[in-house]
Amino acid sequence: MQFQHEGQLPPDGKDKTGHNLTTLTYNAISDMIRDRRLKGGHVIVEARLAELLGISRTPLREALQRLEGEGMVRKGQGRNYVVRKVDIGEYLQSLRLRLLIEPEAAALAIPLVPRRLLDSIRAEIDALMGATAYHTDAHWFSDDRLHNMIIDFCGNAVMGKVLTELRVTTRLFEIDRLKDRLQPDSTEHLAILAAMEAGDAAATRQTVAAHVESLIAFARKNL
């Protein structure tokens, strides 16, 4: 896990892509939260995590402050940070709010999304569905690509900010049966892409709403 093992950072604190150590640390902790290696309610002991990542505590604190601003961690007792825990009630409430906002955001994005991006996301979904083994990271990546596309191209910064915050909340909720969502997620995502590609605002609203309603129904049934 240590950055040294993945490529020693040069003296200027940046890797070959120009990312600084704080950004690399932020990405590493985000991945640990996403992969449930740091679960909701987990108390982050800075010294222990810094040792695990092979870094000093300064970039770690800067990364944690950024994560706090995004709502992924919060200040606990003392100086420790705690991974934010989202319960079923907050999860469902967040999905219901997405149900009100995201269909309209997707419709607004139709004239702004590049065709090549729609094609790229569709190809990724096809590859995900055709894979012989299930990979959680690939599932999350595909999910992020579609929903972030809607956020990035809706043309409404306030709407995008709200949706981003809601996505953080729903992603933090721990779904133990995520694998069971692969087929419905992928099928519903392809329907959204088809509606957007056709330029059909009404169908886009309907397919996005159906997708969020599917998530709500899944949670009620399985959790």
ROSE-4610 file (N, C-alpha, C; in Angstrom, 1 decimal, always signed):
// ROSE-4610
residu = [M/M/M/Q/Q/Q/F/F/F/Q/Q/Q/H/H/H/E/E/E/G/G/G/Q/Q/Q/L/L/L/P/P/P/P/P/P/D/D/D/G/G/G/K/K/K/D/D/D/K/K/K/T/T/T/G/G/G/H/H/H/N/N/N/L/L/L/T/T/T/T/T/T/L/L/L/T/T/T/Y/Y/Y/N/N/N/A/A/A/I/I/I/S/S/S/D/D/D/M/M/M/I/I/I/R/R/R/D/D/D/R/R/R/R/R/R/L/L/L/K/K/K/G/G/G/G/G/G/H/H/H/V/V/V/I/I/I/V/V/V/E/E/E/A/A/A/R/R/R/L/L/L/A/A/A/E/E/E/L/L/L/L/L/L/G/G/G/I/I/I/S/S/S/R/R/R/T/T/T/P/P/P/L/L/L/R/R/R/E/E/E/A/A/A/L/L/L/Q/Q/Q/R/R/R/L/L/L/E/E/E/G/G/G/E/E/E/G/G/G/M/M/M/V/V/V/R/R/R/K/K/K/G/G/G/Q/Q/Q/G/G/G/R/R/R/N/N/N/Y/Y/Y/V/V/V/V/V/V/R/R/R/K/K/K/V/V/V/D/D/D/I/I/I/G/G/G/E/E/E/Y/Y/Y/L/L/L/Q/Q/Q/S/S/S/L/L/L/R/R/R/L/L/L/R/R/R/L/L/L/L/L/L/I/I/I/E/E/E/P/P/P/E/E/E/A/A/A/A/A/A/A/A/A/L/L/L/A/A/A/I/I/I/P/P/P/L/L/L/V/V/V/P/P/P/R/R/R/R/R/R/L/L/L/L/L/L/D/D/D/S/S/S/I/I/I/R/R/R/A/A/A/E/E/E/I/I/I/D/D/D/A/A/A/L/L/L/M/M/M/G/G/G/A/A/A/T/T/T/A/A/A/Y/Y/Y/H/H/H/T/T/T/D/D/D/A/A/A/H/H/H/W/W/W/F/F/F/S/S/S/D/D/D/D/D/D/R/R/R/L/L/L/H/H/H/N/N/N/M/M/M/I/I/I/I/I/I/D/D/D/F/F/F/C/C/C/G/G/G/N/N/N/A/A/A/V/V/V/M/M/M/G/G/G/K/K/K/V/V/V/L/L/L/T/T/T/E/E/E/L/L/L/R/R/R/V/V/V/T/T/T/T/T/T/R/R/R/L/L/L/F/F/F/E/E/E/I/I/I/D/D/D/R/R/R/L/L/L/K/K/K/D/D/D/R/R/R/L/L/L/Q/Q/Q/P/P/P/D/D/D/S/S/S/T/T/T/E/E/E/H/H/H/L/L/L/A/A/A/I/I/I/L/L/L/A/A/A/A/A/A/M/M/M/E/E/E/A/A/A/G/G/G/D/D/D/A/A/A/A/A/A/A/A/A/T/T/T/R/R/R/Q/Q/Q/T/T/T/V/V/V/A/A/A/A/A/A/H/H/H/V/V/V/E/E/E/S/S/S/L/L/L/I/I/I/A/A/A/F/F/F/A/A/A/R/R/R/K/K/K/N/N/N/L/L/L]
num = [1/1/1/2/2/2/3/3/3/4/4/4/5/5/5/6/6/6/7/7/7/8/8/8/9/9/9/10/10/10/11/11/11/12/12/12/13/13/13/14/14/14/15/15/15/16/16/16/17/17/17/18/18/18/19/19/19/20/20/20/21/21/21/22/22/22/23/23/23/24/24/24/25/25/25/26/26/26/27/27/27/28/28/28/29/29/29/30/30/30/31/31/31/32/32/32/33/33/33/34/34/34/35/35/35/36/36/36/37/37/37/38/38/38/39/39/39/40/40/40/41/41/41/42/42/42/43/43/43/44/44/44/45/45/45/46/46/46/47/47/47/48/48/48/49/49/49/50/50/50/51/51/51/52/52/52/53/53/53/54/54/54/55/55/55/56/56/56/57/57/57/58/58/58/59/59/59/60/60/60/61/61/61/62/62/62/63/63/63/64/64/64/65/65/65/66/66/66/67/67/67/68/68/68/69/69/69/70/70/70/71/71/71/72/72/72/73/73/73/74/74/74/75/75/75/76/76/76/77/77/77/78/78/78/79/79/79/80/80/80/81/81/81/82/82/82/83/83/83/84/84/84/85/85/85/86/86/86/87/87/87/88/88/88/89/89/89/90/90/90/91/91/91/92/92/92/93/93/93/94/94/94/95/95/95/96/96/96/97/97/97/98/98/98/99/99/99/100/100/100/101/101/101/102/102/102/103/103/103/104/104/104/105/105/105/106/106/106/107/107/107/108/108/108/109/109/109/110/110/110/111/111/111/112/112/112/113/113/113/114/114/114/115/115/115/116/116/116/117/117/117/118/118/118/119/119/119/120/120/120/121/121/121/122/122/122/123/123/123/124/124/124/125/125/125/126/126/126/127/127/127/128/128/128/129/129/129/130/130/130/131/131/131/132/132/132/133/133/133/134/134/134/135/135/135/136/136/136/137/137/137/138/138/138/139/139/139/140/140/140/141/141/141/142/142/142/143/143/143/144/144/144/145/145/145/146/146/146/147/147/147/148/148/148/149/149/149/150/150/150/151/151/151/152/152/152/153/153/153/154/154/154/155/155/155/156/156/156/157/157/157/158/158/158/159/159/159/160/160/160/161/161/161/162/162/162/163/163/163/164/164/164/165/165/165/166/166/166/167/167/167/168/168/168/169/169/169/170/170/170/171/171/171/172/172/172/173/173/173/174/174/174/175/175/175/176/176/176/177/177/177/178/178/178/179/179/179/180/180/180/181/181/181/182/182/182/183/183/183/184/184/184/185/185/185/186/186/186/187/187/187/188/188/188/189/189/189/190/190/190/191/191/191/192/192/192/193/193/193/194/194/194/195/195/195/196/196/196/197/197/197/198/198/198/199/199/199/200/200/200/201/201/201/202/202/202/203/203/203/204/204/204/205/205/205/206/206/206/207/207/207/208/208/208/209/209/209/210/210/210/211/211/211/212/212/212/213/213/213/214/214/214/215/215/215/216/216/216/217/217/217/218/218/218/219/219/219/220/220/220/221/221/221/222/222/222/223/223/223]
x = [+0.8/+0.0/+0.9/+2.1/+2.9/+3.2/+3.3/+3.5/+4.9/+5.9/+7.2/+7.2/+6.4/+6.3/+5.7/+4.9/+4.3/+5.1/+6.2/+7.0/+7.4/+8.6/+9.1/+8.8/+8.2/+8.0/+9.3/+9.5/+10.7/+10.7/+11.8/+12.0/+11.0/+10.4/+9.4/+8.1/+7.9/+6.6/+5.6/+6.0/+5.1/+5.5/+4.5/+4.8/+4.9/+5.0/+5.3/+4.2/+2.9/+1.8/+1.6/+2.5/+2.4/+1.5/+0.9/+0.1/+1.0/+0.5/+1.3/+0.9/+1.7/+1.5/+0.2/-0.4/-1.7/-2.8/-2.7/-3.6/-3.5/-2.3/-2.1/-2.7/-2.5/-3.0/-4.5/-5.1/-6.5/-7.1/-6.5/-7.0/-6.9/-5.8/-5.6/-6.6/-6.9/-7.9/-9.3/-9.6/-10.9/-11.1/-10.1/-10.2/-10.4/-9.7/-9.9/-11.3/-11.9/-13.3/-14.3/-14.0/-14.9/-14.8/-13.6/-13.4/-13.8/-14.3/-14.7/-13.5/-12.3/-11.2/-11.2/-11.8/-12.2/-13.7/-14.3/-15.8/-16.4/-17.7/-18.4/-18.3/-18.0/-17.8/-16.4/-15.5/-14.1/-13.4/-12.7/-11.9/-10.5/-10.2/-8.9/-7.8/-6.9/-5.7/-4.6/-4.3/-3.4/-2.1/-1.5/-0.1/-0.1/-1.1/-1.2/-1.4/-2.3/-2.6/-1.4/-0.7/+0.4/+1.5/+1.7/+2.7/+2.3/+1.0/+0.5/+0.8/+0.6/+0.7/+2.2/+3.0/+4.4/+4.6/+3.8/+3.9/+4.0/+4.2/+4.2/+2.8/+2.6/+1.2/+0.7/+1.6/+1.1/+0.2/+0.7/-0.2/-1.5/-1.3/-2.5/-3.5/-3.1/-4.1/-4.8/-4.0/-4.5/-5.5/-5.2/-6.2/-7.4/-7.3/-8.5/-9.3/-8.7/-9.5/-10.3/-9.7/-10.5/-11.6/-11.4/-12.4/-13.6/-13.2/-14.2/-15.1/-14.4/-15.2/-16.2/-15.9/-16.7/-17.7/-17.6/-18.6/-18.3/-17.1/-16.7/-16.2/-15.6/-15.2/-15.7/-15.7/-16.1/-15.2/-15.1/-14.3/-15.0/-14.2/-14.8/-14.3/-14.2/-13.8/-12.3/-11.8/-10.4/-10.1/-8.9/-8.5/-8.6/-9.2/-9.3/-10.5/-10.3/-11.4/-12.1/-13.4/-14.2/-14.8/-14.7/-15.4/-16.9/-17.5/-19.0/-19.8/-20.7/-21.6/-23.0/-23.5/-24.8/-25.7/-26.8/-27.8/-28.8/-29.7/-30.7/-31.6/-32.0/-32.9/-32.3/-31.1/-30.4/-30.2/-29.9/-29.7/-30.9/-32.1/-33.3/-33.8/-33.6/-33.9/-33.1/-31.8/-31.0/-31.4/-31.8/-32.2/-33.5/-34.4/-35.7/-35.4/-34.4/-34.1/-33.4/-32.6/-32.0/-33.2/-34.2/-35.3/-36.0/-36.0/-36.6/-35.7/-34.4/-33.4/-32.7/-32.3/-31.4/-32.1/-33.4/-34.0/-33.9/-34.2/-34.1/-32.7/-31.7/-30.3/-29.9/-30.4/-30.0/-30.6/-31.9/-32.5/-31.8/-31.4/-30.6/-29.3/-28.7/-27.4/-27.4/-28.6/-28.7/-27.9/-28.2/-27.5/-26.0/-25.6/-24.2/-23.2/-23.7/-22.8/-22.2/-20.9/-20.3/-20.7/-21.0/-21.4/-20.3/-19.1/-18.0/-18.0/-18.4/-18.5/-19.6/-20.8/-21.8/-21.3/-20.6/-20.1/-19.1/-18.3/-17.2/-17.9/-18.9/-19.5/-20.3/-20.9/-21.6/-20.7/-19.5/-18.5/-18.0/-17.9/-17.4/-18.5/-19.8/-20.8/-20.9/-20.8/-20.8/-19.6/-18.5/-17.3/-17.6/-18.2/-18.5/-19.5/-20.5/-21.5/-20.9/-19.9/-19.4/-18.2/-17.8/-16.6/-16.9/-15.9/-16.2/-16.2/-15.5/-15.5/-16.0/-16.6/-17.1/-16.0/-15.9/-14.9/-15.7/-15.6/-16.3/-15.8/-14.5/-14.0/-14.5/-14.6/-15.1/-16.6/-17.3/-18.8/-18.9/-18.1/-18.2/-17.7/-16.7/-16.1/-17.2/-17.9/-18.9/-20.1/-20.4/-21.5/-21.1/-19.9/-19.4/-19.4/-19.0/-18.8/-20.2/-21.2/-22.5/-23.1/-23.1/-23.7/-22.9/-21.6/-20.8/-20.9/-21.2/-21.5/-22.7/-23.8/-25.0/-24.7/-23.9/-23.6/-22.7/-21.7/-20.8/-21.4/-22.4/-23.0/-24.4/-24.9/-26.3/-26.4/-25.3/-25.3/-25.8/-26.0/-26.5/-25.6/-24.7/-23.7/-24.3/-25.4/-26.1/-26.7/-27.3/-27.9/-26.8/-25.7/-24.6/-24.0/-23.8/-23.3/-24.1/-25.4/-26.4/-26.3/-26.3/-26.2/-24.9/-23.8/-22.5/-22.5/-23.1/-23.2/-24.1/-25.2/-26.1/-25.4/-24.6/-23.8/-22.8/-22.2/-21.3/-22.1/-23.2/-24.0/-24.4/-24.9/-25.4/-24.2/-23.0/-21.9/-21.3/-21.5/-21.0/-21.9/-23.1/-23.9/-23.4/-23.3/-22.7/-23.7/-23.6/-24.5/-23.7/-24.0/-23.3/-23.6/-24.7/-25.0/-24.9/-23.8/-23.6/-23.5/-23.0/-22.8/-24.2/-25.3/-26.6/-27.1/-26.5/-26.9/-26.3/-25.3/-24.6/-25.5/-26.3/-27.2/-28.2/-29.0/-30.0/-29.3/-28.2/-27.5/-27.1/-26.5/-26.0/-27.1/-28.2/-29.3/-30.0/-30.1/-30.8/-29.9/-28.6/-27.6/-27.7/-27.8/-27.8/-29.1/-30.2/-31.5/-31.4/-30.7/-30.5/-29.6/-28.6/-27.7/-28.5/-29.3/-30.1/-31.0/-31.7/-32.6/-31.9/-30.7/-30.0/-29.4/-29.0/-28.4/-29.5/-30.8/-31.9/-32.4/-31.9/-32.3/-33.7/-34.2/-35.5/-35.5/-35.9/-35.8/-36.8/-38.0/-39.0/-38.6/-38.0/-37.6/-36.3/-35.5/-34.4/-34.8/-35.8/-36.3/-36.9/-37.6/-38.2/-37.2/-36.2/-35.2/-34.4/-34.0/-33.3/-34.1/-35.4/-36.3/-36.5/-36.6/-36.8/-35.5/-34.4/-33.1/-33.1/-33.4/-33.3/-34.4/-35.6/-36.6/-36.2/-35.5/-35.0/-34.0/-33.2/-32.3/-33.0/-34.1/-34.9/-35.6/-36.1/-36.8/-35.9/-34.6/-33.6/-33.3/-33.1/-32.7/-33.8/-35.0/-36.2/-36.3/-36.0/-36.1/-35.0/-33.8/-32.6/-31.9/-32.3/-31.6/-32.5]
y = [-1.2/+0.0/+1.3/+1.1/+2.3/+2.8/+4.2/+4.8/+4.4/+4.2/+3.9/+2.6/+1.7/+0.4/+0.5/+1.6/+1.8/+2.8/+3.2/+4.2/+5.3/+5.4/+6.4/+7.8/+8.7/+10.1/+10.8/+11.6/+12.4/+13.5/+14.2/+15.2/+16.3/+16.6/+17.7/+17.3/+16.0/+15.6/+15.2/+15.1/+14.8/+13.5/+12.8/+11.6/+12.0/+11.0/+11.3/+12.0/+11.9/+12.6/+14.0/+14.4/+15.7/+15.8/+14.6/+14.7/+14.9/+15.7/+15.9/+14.9/+14.8/+13.8/+13.8/+15.1/+15.2/+14.6/+14.8/+14.2/+12.7/+12.2/+10.8/+10.2/+10.8/+10.4/+10.4/+11.5/+11.6/+10.5/+10.2/+9.1/+7.7/+7.5/+6.3/+6.1/+7.1/+7.0/+6.8/+7.6/+7.4/+6.0/+5.4/+4.0/+3.1/+3.3/+2.5/+2.6/+3.8/+3.9/+3.2/+3.4/+2.8/+1.3/+0.8/-0.7/-1.3/-0.4/-0.9/-1.3/-1.0/-1.3/-0.3/+0.8/+1.8/+1.9/+1.2/+1.2/+2.4/+2.6/+3.6/+3.5/+4.6/+4.5/+4.2/+3.9/+3.6/+4.8/+4.8/+5.9/+5.8/+6.9/+6.9/+7.4/+6.5/+6.9/+7.4/+8.7/+9.3/+8.6/+8.4/+7.8/+6.4/+5.6/+4.3/+4.3/+5.2/+5.3/+5.9/+6.8/+7.4/+6.4/+5.5/+4.5/+3.4/+3.1/+2.2/+2.7/+4.0/+4.6/+5.0/+5.0/+5.3/+6.8/+7.7/+9.1/+9.8/+11.1/+11.9/+12.3/+12.8/+13.2/+14.5/+15.3/+16.5/+16.3/+15.6/+15.3/+14.5/+13.6/+12.9/+13.8/+14.8/+15.7/+16.5/+17.0/+17.8/+16.9/+15.7/+14.8/+14.6/+14.4/+14.2/+15.4/+16.6/+17.8/+17.9/+17.5/+17.5/+16.5/+15.4/+14.4/+14.8/+15.6/+16.1/+17.1/+18.0/+18.9/+18.3/+17.1/+16.3/+15.5/+15.4/+14.7/+13.2/+12.8/+11.4/+11.0/+11.9/+11.7/+12.9/+12.8/+13.8/+13.8/+14.9/+15.0/+14.2/+13.4/+12.6/+13.3/+12.5/+13.0/+13.2/+14.3/+14.6/+15.1/+14.7/+15.2/+14.2/+13.0/+12.0/+12.2/+11.7/+11.7/+10.3/+10.3/+9.1/+9.0/+7.8/+7.6/+7.8/+8.6/+8.9/+7.6/+7.4/+6.2/+6.6/+6.0/+6.4/+5.2/+5.5/+4.4/+4.3/+3.3/+3.0/+4.2/+4.9/+6.0/+7.1/+7.5/+8.6/+8.1/+6.9/+6.4/+6.5/+6.0/+6.1/+7.5/+8.4/+9.8/+10.5/+10.1/+10.6/+10.2/+8.9/+8.4/+9.1/+9.3/+10.0/+11.4/+12.1/+13.4/+13.3/+12.3/+12.1/+11.9/+11.2/+10.9/+12.2/+13.2/+14.5/+15.3/+15.1/+16.0/+15.4/+14.1/+13.6/+13.4/+13.0/+12.9/+14.2/+15.3/+16.6/+17.0/+16.6/+16.9/+16.1/+14.9/+14.1/+14.7/+15.1/+15.7/+17.0/+17.8/+19.0/+18.7/+17.6/+17.2/+16.7/+16.4/+15.8/+16.5/+17.8/+18.6/+18.9/+18.6/+19.0/+17.9/+16.6/+15.5/+15.1/+15.0/+14.6/+13.1/+12.9/+11.5/+10.5/+10.9/+9.9/+9.5/+10.4/+10.0/+9.0/+9.1/+8.2/+6.8/+6.8/+5.6/+4.9/+5.7/+5.2/+4.5/+5.2/+4.6/+3.3/+3.3/+2.1/+1.0/+1.2/+0.2/-0.4/+0.5/+0.0/-0.9/-0.5/-1.3/-2.7/-2.7/-3.9/-4.8/-4.3/-5.1/-5.6/-4.8/-5.2/-6.3/-6.3/-7.3/-8.6/-8.4/-9.6/-10.2/-9.6/-10.1/-11.5/-12.4/-13.7/-13.7/-12.7/-12.6/-11.2/-11.1/-9.8/-9.1/-7.8/-6.9/-5.7/-5.5/-4.4/-3.1/-2.9/-1.7/-1.3/-2.3/-2.0/-1.6/-2.2/-1.9/-0.4/-0.1/+1.3/+2.3/+1.9/+2.8/+3.1/+2.1/+2.2/+3.1/+2.8/+3.6/+5.1/+5.4/+6.7/+7.4/+6.7/+7.3/+7.8/+7.0/+7.5/+8.6/+8.4/+9.5/+10.8/+10.7/+11.9/+12.6/+11.8/+12.5/+13.4/+12.9/+13.7/+14.9/+14.7/+15.9/+16.9/+16.4/+17.3/+18.1/+17.5/+18.2/+18.7/+18.7/+19.2/+20.7/+21.4/+22.8/+23.7/+23.0/+23.8/+23.4/+24.4/+24.1/+23.8/+24.4/+24.1/+22.7/+22.4/+21.0/+20.0/+20.3/+19.3/+19.2/+20.3/+20.2/+19.3/+19.5/+18.8/+17.3/+17.0/+15.6/+14.9/+15.7/+15.2/+14.8/+15.7/+15.4/+14.2/+14.1/+12.9/+11.6/+11.7/+10.5/+10.1/+11.0/+10.7/+9.9/+10.4/+9.7/+8.3/+8.2/+6.8/+5.9/+6.4/+5.5/+5.1/+5.9/+5.5/+4.4/+4.3/+3.3/+1.9/+1.0/-0.3/-1.3/-1.7/-2.7/-4.0/-4.9/-6.2/-7.0/-6.8/-7.6/-6.7/-6.0/-5.1/-5.9/-7.1/-7.9/-8.2/-8.3/-8.5/-7.3/-6.2/-5.0/-4.9/-5.7/-5.6/-5.6/-6.6/-6.8/-5.7/-5.4/-4.3/-2.9/-2.6/-1.4/-1.2/-2.2/-2.1/-2.0/-2.8/-2.7/-1.3/-0.8/+0.5/+1.6/+1.5/+2.5/+2.5/+1.3/+1.3/+1.9/+1.8/+2.4/+3.9/+4.4/+5.9/+6.4/+5.7/+6.1/+6.1/+5.1/+5.1/+6.2/+6.6/+7.7/+9.0/+9.2/+10.4/+10.5/+9.4/+9.4/+9.7/+9.3/+9.6/+11.1/+11.8/+13.1/+13.2/+12.2/+12.1/+12.5/+13.7/+14.2/+13.5/+13.2/+12.5/+11.1/+10.4/+9.0/+9.0/+10.0/+10.2/+10.3/+11.2/+11.4/+10.1/+9.4/+8.2/+7.1/+6.9/+5.9/+6.2/+7.4/+7.8/+7.6/+8.0/+7.8/+6.3/+5.5/+4.0/+3.4/+3.9/+3.4/+3.7/+5.0/+5.3/+4.6/+4.4/+3.7/+2.2/+1.7/+0.3/+0.2/+1.2/+1.2/+1.2/+2.0/+2.1/+0.8/+0.1/-1.1/-2.2/-2.2/-3.2/-3.1/-1.8/-1.6/-2.1/-1.7/-2.2/-3.7/-4.4/-5.8/-6.5/-6.0/-6.8/-6.3/-5.1/-4.6/-4.5]
z = [+0.0/+0.0/+0.0/+0.5/+0.5/-0.8/-0.9/-2.2/-2.7/-1.8/-2.2/-3.0/-2.6/-3.3/-4.7/-4.9/-6.2/-7.1/-6.6/-7.3/-6.4/-6.0/-5.1/-5.7/-4.9/-5.3/-5.4/-6.4/-6.5/-5.4/-5.3/-4.2/-4.2/-5.4/-5.5/-5.0/-4.5/-4.0/-5.0/-6.3/-7.3/-8.1/-8.6/-9.3/-10.8/-11.7/-13.1/-13.8/-13.2/-13.8/-13.2/-12.3/-11.7/-10.5/-10.0/-8.8/-7.6/-6.7/-5.5/-4.4/-3.4/-2.4/-1.7/-1.5/-0.9/-1.7/-3.0/-4.0/-4.0/-4.0/-4.0/-2.7/-1.6/-0.3/-0.3/-0.8/-1.0/-1.8/-2.9/-3.8/-3.1/-2.3/-1.6/-0.6/+0.2/+1.3/+0.7/-0.4/-1.0/-1.5/-2.1/-2.5/-1.3/-0.2/+1.0/+1.5/+1.5/+1.9/+0.9/-0.4/-1.4/-1.3/-1.1/-1.0/+0.3/+1.3/+2.6/+3.4/+3.1/+4.0/+5.1/+4.9/+6.0/+6.0/+6.9/+6.9/+7.6/+7.4/+8.1/+9.6/+10.3/+11.7/+12.2/+11.2/+11.5/+12.0/+13.1/+13.6/+12.9/+12.3/+11.6/+12.5/+12.8/+13.6/+12.7/+12.8/+11.8/+11.7/+12.9/+12.9/+12.2/+12.5/+12.0/+10.4/+10.0/+8.6/+7.8/+8.4/+7.8/+7.6/+8.6/+8.5/+7.4/+7.4/+6.4/+4.9/+4.7/+3.4/+3.1/+4.2/+4.0/+3.7/+4.4/+4.2/+5.6/+5.5/+6.8/+7.1/+8.2/+8.6/+8.0/+7.5/+6.9/+5.6/+4.6/+3.5/+3.9/+4.9/+5.4/+5.9/+6.8/+7.3/+6.2/+5.3/+4.2/+3.4/+3.1/+2.4/+3.2/+4.5/+5.4/+5.5/+5.4/+5.4/+4.1/+3.0/+1.8/+1.8/+2.3/+2.5/+3.4/+4.4/+5.3/+4.6/+3.7/+3.0/+2.0/+1.5/+0.6/+1.3/+2.6/+3.4/+3.6/+3.3/+3.4/+4.8/+5.5/+6.9/+7.7/+9.0/+9.9/+11.1/+11.8/+13.0/+14.1/+14.8/+15.9/+17.2/+18.2/+19.5/+19.4/+20.1/+20.0/+18.6/+18.1/+16.8/+15.7/+16.1/+15.1/+14.1/+12.9/+11.9/+12.0/+11.6/+11.5/+10.2/+9.6/+8.3/+8.5/+7.7/+7.9/+7.7/+8.5/+8.4/+8.0/+7.0/+6.4/+6.7/+7.4/+7.7/+6.6/+6.7/+5.7/+5.5/+6.6/+6.5/+5.6/+5.9/+5.2/+3.7/+3.5/+2.2/+1.3/+1.9/+1.1/+0.9/+1.9/+1.7/+0.6/+0.6/-0.5/-1.8/-1.9/-3.2/-3.7/-2.7/-3.0/-3.6/-3.0/-3.5/-4.9/-5.1/-6.4/-7.4/-7.0/-7.9/-8.4/-7.5/-7.9/-8.8/-8.7/-9.4/-10.6/-10.4/-11.4/-12.8/-12.9/-14.2/-15.0/-14.3/-15.0/-15.4/-14.5/-14.8/-16.1/-16.2/-17.4/-18.7/-18.5/-19.7/-20.1/-19.2/-19.5/-20.1/-19.8/-20.3/-21.8/-22.3/-23.6/-24.7/-24.9/-26.0/-25.7/-24.5/-24.1/-24.1/-23.9/-23.8/-25.2/-25.3/-26.6/-26.9/-28.2/-28.6/-28.3/-28.4/-28.1/-26.7/-25.8/-24.3/-24.1/-24.8/-24.7/-25.2/-26.3/-26.9/-26.0/-25.3/-24.4/-23.2/-22.6/-21.5/-21.8/-23.0/-23.4/-23.6/-24.2/-24.4/-23.1/-22.1/-20.8/-20.1/-20.3/-19.7/-20.4/-21.7/-22.5/-22.0/-21.8/-21.3/-19.9/-19.1/-17.7/-17.7/-18.5/-18.5/-19.1/-20.0/-20.7/-19.9/-18.8/-18.1/-17.5/-17.4/-16.8/-15.3/-14.7/-13.3/-12.8/-11.7/-11.1/-10.4/-10.7/-10.1/-9.5/-8.2/-7.6/-8.1/-8.3/-8.8/-10.1/-11.0/-12.4/-12.3/-11.4/-11.2/-10.8/-9.7/-9.2/-10.3/-11.1/-12.1/-13.2/-13.6/-14.6/-14.1/-12.8/-12.2/-12.1/-11.7/-11.6/-13.0/-14.0/-15.3/-15.8/-15.7/-16.2/-15.3/-14.0/-13.2/-13.2/-13.2/-13.3/-14.6/-15.7/-17.0/-16.8/-16.2/-16.0/-15.2/-14.1/-13.3/-14.1/-14.8/-15.5/-16.6/-17.2/-18.4/-18.3/-17.0/-16.9/-17.1/-17.0/-17.3/-16.1/-15.0/-13.8/-12.6/-12.2/-11.2/-9.9/-9.5/-8.2/-8.2/-9.3/-9.4/-9.3/-10.0/-10.1/-8.7/-7.9/-6.6/-5.7/-5.7/-4.9/-5.2/-6.5/-6.9/-6.5/-6.6/-6.2/-4.7/-3.9/-2.4/-2.2/-2.9/-2.7/-3.1/-4.2/-4.6/-3.6/-2.9/-1.8/-0.7/-0.4/+0.7/+0.3/-1.0/-1.4/-1.6/-2.0/-2.1/-0.8/+0.3/+1.6/+2.2/+1.8/+2.3/+1.9/+2.9/+2.6/+2.2/+0.9/+0.3/+0.2/+1.0/+1.0/-0.3/-0.9/-2.1/-3.4/-3.4/-4.6/-5.9/-5.8/-7.0/-7.7/-6.8/-7.4/-8.2/-8.0/-8.8/-10.1/-10.5/-11.7/-12.9/-13.0/-14.2/-14.3/-13.2/-13.3/-13.5/-12.8/-13.0/-14.5/-15.0/-16.4/-17.4/-17.2/-18.2/-18.1/-16.9/-16.7/-17.2/-17.0/-17.6/-19.1/-19.7/-21.2/-21.7/-20.9/-21.3/-21.3/-20.2/-20.1/-21.2/-21.6/-22.7/-24.0/-24.2/-25.5/-25.6/-24.5/-24.5/-24.7/-24.1/-24.3/-25.7/-26.2/-27.6/-28.6/-28.3/-29.2/-29.1/-28.1/-27.9/-27.3/-26.7/-26.1/-24.6/-24.4/-23.0/-22.1/-22.6/-21.8/-21.4/-22.4/-22.2/-21.2/-21.4/-20.5/-19.0/-18.8/-17.5/-16.9/-17.8/-17.4/-17.0/-17.8/-17.6/-16.3/-16.1/-14.9/-13.7/-13.7/-12.6/-12.3/-13.4/-13.2/-12.5/-12.9/-12.3/-10.8/-10.4/-9.0/-8.2/-8.8/-8.2/-8.0/-8.9/-8.8/-7.6/-7.4/-6.3/-4.9/-4.9/-3.7/-3.4/-4.5/-4.3/-3.9/-4.4/-4.0/-2.6/-2.1/-0.7/+0.2/-0.1/+0.7/+0.8/-0.3/-0.3/+0.4/+0.3/+0.7/+2.0/+2.5/+3.6/+4.9]
